């Protein structure tokens, strides 16, 4: 190659490099966001704060403003599940704390009050803050005091906030977390329904369902062995009469956070596919998603259109957390059937290649050595039985005992139950398979042996018999023991 050719090729190379550099610069300049610090603020307004599962109205119709947020810390007794009390530490009296809806460019003046009846100092770390400790250093507040600090919302997205007073994990584990949404300037696209859901893991000295006031267990928290994994601070926060609602054809947006303090959430809606997911609550959009991971201290925005009526179950798909520790909620969708989307059952038959043996669940053991609390009256037996039902039976037989058509028979007004109480006890103790007829309908499914104690079996059957138009009667542990030992 001669010198002339070499110079020619070198010139082309340099020219190509300049063109490439120029092109990259143009692309970069197009992607470079405006300096959000310079967004003009006009006017002042008090923030609308809402308790879960509700959210404030969108910010689309307003410009950036000076937004005043007033929040109160309350240490108060509540329930993890019926009959199980816990001392929650909260922002605004709910777990999670109030939902804050802000707009990109807002100047947020945050007032944090610590109620004088509280025992401990607290603060707040908002992941939406660009500044030391997310505001924690400026908001440390003793009981009976108030602190205020301000920050500018520079990044759109859905962010967690939580208490950050040492021991940080304990404050979060007791319920001190929530979400703040910073909407982009143009706002979010309109949808029909919006809801606020936040997962948290709780650590108690007793096991799941142990009644009475439960103390926080630091040992279990350090070992990351929660007794409860729940949405919105309670096993039944969004089931039964508290279920979320929507209509066929509506688009639902869920603002989903994970307070942790330890577990990652595998968030899933049984029977739905997320049309859009704002991954980690930011700008990245993923589409057609079945399950999305939400880290402890993280969030996601999920959107989907409901096409068929029915009850949709929201879960952490680390599935024992859902059906055994409480991470379960319900979305009840009403409206007309759409058989083009979902036609329901089209065939029913029998398939038992491994025989008809009934599966048996392991018998529960009191690993902590504590004596089982026994009911001392019919009223207590019904109350205790409701607890057993909600953690053992509700997934198949539903919150009002209505069952699931063609799959699990109803317990409500059940002629099968009311005809023979001993048969009902046998079913719970030993399981059941094969055809049965309940209220004139034939069912052919398998119920596993539930592995309950005599006391638990008596309680749950007494609860069922004394609800939903069944023949009111009490089942005693002695009746159960007699049948168990036949």
N, C-alpha and C positions, 0 to 999 in steps of 0.2 A: 504494500500500500504506500503510495507516494505522499509527500507532505501536503499537496493540495487536497487530496481526498481526505486525508486525516483532518485538516482544518474544516472541511465541509461537513464531515460527520460530527465533529466536535461542536460546530455551530448549530447543527440540527438538534443535537443532544441538549445544548444549553437553551435553545429556543423552546424545545419541548418541556424542559424543566420550568422555564418561566411561565409557559402556558399552564402547566399543571399547577404550579404554585399559585398563579393568579386564580385558576378555577377553584382550588381548595380554599383560597382566601375568601372568594366570593361565597362559597358554600358555608364557610365558618361564619362569615359576617351575617348571612341569612339566619343561621342558627343561634347567633349570639342574642340572648334575651335582652330586653330593655333593662335599664337599671331600675329595679322595682323600688329602690329607696326614693326615687324621684316622683313616684306616683302622687298626684295631688290629693290631699285630704280635704273634704268639705263637710262641715257640720259635725254634730255630736249626737250620739244615740246610745241608749241602754241596750245591752245585748239581751235578746230573747234566749232564755235557757230552758231546756226541757229535760225531764226525767225519762229514762228508758222505758219503753222502746220507741219513744216519739222523738222527732227532730224539729227544730225551728224552721220557719218558712225560708225559701231560697233567697239569695242576695242578688239575683239577676237584675232586679229593677232598681238597684241603688248603686251609687258610686262609693269609692273608698271614703271612709269616715273615721272620726275618732270614736271608737267603740268602748264603752265602759262595761266591764264584766264584774259582777258582784257574786262572790261565792263564799259559802260558809262551811266550815268543817264541823261535822257532828260525829261523836262517838255514841253509837246507839245499839240497843239490842234488837236483833231481828231473827229470821228463820232461814236456815239452809234448806230444810225440807220440813214438812209438817211434824211438829213435835221435837224438832232439833233446833235449839236456840244457839245464837252466836253473837259475840260482841263485835259488830262491824265498825270500822273507822271509815268515814265517808266524806265525799265532797257533796254538799247539798242534800245529805240524807238518803242518797240512793247508791246502789252498786250496779253498774258503774255510776260515776258522778254525772252531773248535768252535761248535756251535749252543747257545745259552743259552735256556733256557725258564724264564721268571719269571711272577709273578702280580701283578696290580694291587695296590698297597699294600706289596709286598715292600720291605724295607730291604736293599739289596744292598751287601755288603762285597766290593769287587773287589780281588784281589791280582794284580798283573802282575809276572812275573819275566822278566828278560832273561838268557838263557843266557850263561855266561862265555865260551863259544867264539865268540859273535857278534862282529861287527866294529863295529856301529853302535848308537847309542841309538835307542829307539823309545818310543811311547806308545799310548794308545787313546782314540778319540773315539767314544762310543756315542750314536747319535741318539736313544736312549731316555732320555737324561739331561737334566734341566732344571738347567743350571749351566754355568759358563764352559768353553768348549771341549769340552763333552760329556764332561768328565773328562780331557781331554788335558793341561790345565795341571797337574793333580794327579798325573799318571801318567808323566811323562817319566822314563825309567829307562835307565841306562847298562848295558853288559854286566856281568854278575856282580852286579847289584843287583836289589832288589825294591821296588816301591811299592804302597801300598794306599790306597784312597779309598772313600767310601760315598755312596750316593744312594738316594732313594726312587722307586719306579716309580709315577709319577703318571698316566700315559696308556696305555691299552691299545692294542696294535697290534704290527705286525711292523717292526722297525727294523734298519738297517744299522749296523755298527760298522766302524771302520777306523783305521789309523795316521795320525797328523796331524803327524809330524815333517817339517820341511822337508828336501828338496823333497817336499811332500805327495803330489803326483801320482806321483812315482817309487816311494814306499813302497807306495801303493795298487796301482800297475801291477805291482809284484813279488809281489802276492798277499796283501797285508795287509788283509783285509776278512772280514766274516762277518755273521751275523744274530742278533739277540736278539728273542725273542717275549715280549711282556707280555700274558698272557691276562687277559680280564675276570674279575670275581669269580666269575661263574657258570661260567667255563671256556668252551671251544669245544665245539660239538656233536660227539659222537663220530662217527668215520669208521673205515673198515676199514684203510686204509693212509695213512701220512704220510711224505713225503720232503722233503729239503733240497737245493735246487739254487741255485747262484749263478753268474751270468755275469760274465766278466771279459775285458778286451781286453789283449793282450800285444804288446810292441814289441821286436823283436830286430834285431841288426845284420844277420843273414842273412835270406833269404826263407823262406817257409813250406816246411818239410821239409828245409832245409839241416841236415846232420847235425853232431853234435858239440856242444860247449858253446857256447851262444849268449849274447852279452852284451846287456844292456838298451840300447836306442837312444833317447836323449833327443830326438833330432831327429824321429824318427818319432812319438814320443809327443806332442810339441808340435804336430806337423802332423796329429795324429789319424789316422794311417795304420797300424793294427795289422796284424801278420802273422798273428796268431792271435786268434780270438774263441771262447772255450771255456766249457763248463759244468764247474764243479768242478775247474778247474786243469789239465785234460788233454783232448786231443782225443777220447780213447776212455774217458773216466772212467765213462760209463754206457752203453756199447754192448757187444755180444757177451755174454760171461760176466758182465760187470758191469752189465747192463741192469737197470732197475727191474722189479718184478714185481707182478702183481695177478691176481685171479680175476674171471671174468665175474660181474656183479652187485654187485661191491664198489664202494664210494665211495672215491676217492683224493683226498687233500688234498696239494697241493704248496706249500711255503713257498719262494717264488722271490724271490731278490734280485739286484741288479745292482751289482757293485762298481765297474764302470767301468774306468778312471777317466774315460773320455770318452764312450763310445757309449751311446745309448738302446737298450733291448731291445724287440723286437716279439715277445713270447713267444706261442707257438702250439703246440698238440699236433695233429699231422696225424691226422685221423680222429676227433677228439673236439671237443665243444663244452663250454665251461666252464659248468656249471650256476650256479655262484656265484663271483664275484670280489670279494674285499675290495680295493677300489681303493686303490692306494698303501699297502696294508697296514693301512688304518684301518677306521672304522666303516661307511663307505659301501659298500653291497652293489650290485653290478651283476649281472644275470642273463642267461643265454643269450649268452655272449660267445665270439667266435671267436678273437680275438687281443687281448692286453692290453699296453699300453705300460708299461714299467717304466723310469723314469729312472735315470741314473747316480746312485748313492747312494740308491736307492729300493727298494721291495719290493712284492710283492703276494701274496695268498693265493688260490689257485685250487682249486676243488673240482669234480669230475665223477664220474659213475657210468659204469663201463665195461660196455657192453651186448653186445659181440661179441668173440670171441677174435681174437688176431693180435698183430702188432707195431706199436705206435704210436710215431711219431717225434716227439720234442720238438725244436723249433727256435727260433732267432731268425729271424723271417720276413723280415728283411732278408736274403734267402735265400742270397746268395753267402757270407754269413758262416757259414751252416749247412753247405753242401756243399763249400765251398772253404777255410774258415778254422777249422772245427771246432765251431761252436755247434750241436751235435747230440747227442741222447741217445735212448735207446729204453726203452719200457715194454712188456714182454712180458706179454700177458694170456692166460691159459689158461682152458679151460672149454668148454662145449657151444655149438655154433652156435645163433644165434637168427635164423632167416630172416625173421621179422617185422620185425626191425630192419635186418638187412643180409643180402641174398640172394646177394651176390657176382655174378660174371659171368653174364649171361643171353643174351648174343649176342656173336659174334665175326665180323668181316668185314674187308674191305680197303677203305680209303678213301685214295686218293692224288691229290687234285685238283691238286696242284702237281708231280706227277711223282714218280719214285722216287729223286731225287737224294739222296745221303747228305750230311748236314750235316757240316761240318768245323770242329773246334775250332782256335783259333789255336795255332801252334807256340810253345812256351815259349822265352823268351829270357833269358839271364843278364844282366839289366839291370845288376847290380852288377859285372859283369866277372869274377866268380869262376869258376874252372875247376870243372866238374862233378866231384864225387867219384865215382870208379869202383870197382866191386867188384873185389876181388883174389882171391876164392875163391868156391866154390859156396855156402858158408855165408853169406858176406857178400851174395852176389847174392840169396839167399832173404830175408835180413833186409831189404835195401834194397827188394826187391820187395813185401814186406808193407807198407812205408810207402806205396809208390805205390798199392797196392790200397786201403788204408784211406782215402786221400783222393780216389781216382778211381773206384773200382769198387763200393765197398761198398753204396752207396745202391740200386743196381739188383740186384746179384748177392748181396747180404747177407753177413753177417760170416763165415759158414761155407760160402760158395759155393753155397748152396741155391737161389738165384734166387727169383723171385716167380712163382707158378703162373699160367700163361696169359699172362704178360707178358714176363718175362726168363728165359732158360734157365739151368739150373744149370751151374755150373762144377765142382761136386763130382762125381767119378766120371763125367765127361762123355765119352761115346763120340765126340762131335763133335770135341772137343779132342784126344783121344788118337789118333784115326785119322790126323791130318794136322797136324803142327806148323807147316808152312809156311802152311797155310790160317789157322791161329790167328794167326800173325804178321801176315798180310795184313788180318785182321779188325781187329786193334788199330791198325794203321797207317792203313788206308783206310776203315774202317767196313764195315757190312753191313746190307742190307735184304732183305726178302722172306722166303719160307718156308724154314725149316730144321727138321730133325728131330733132337732131342736125347733120347737115352735113350727112344726110342719115342714121344715127345710132339712135336707140331707147334707151332712158334712162328712168329709173323709180326709182328715188330716192327722197329724201326730202332735200330741202334747207331751212334753218331756216331764219326767218326775222332777219336781221343783226343788228338792233338797232342803225343805223348810223344817224347822223344829216343830214339835207338837204345839207349842204356844203360838208360833207364827201361823201355822196352818189353821188353828182354831180362830185366830184373830181375823185372817183375811177372809175366811168363809163367813164369819159372822158379819163382817162389813158388807160382803156381797149380798147375803140374805136380808140385810136390813136396809137395802137401797134398791132403787130402780124397779119398784113394784114387785119385788120378790116376797115370798112368804117369810115374814119376820120371825127369826129364831136365833138362838145362841148356840154356837158350836163350842164345846169345851175341850181343853187339852186332854181330859180323861177320855172323851169320845174318840179323839184322834189316836191316843195311845192304844186303846183297845183294838182298833182296826189295824194299826201298824203291827201289832204283836199277834194277830190271828194266825 
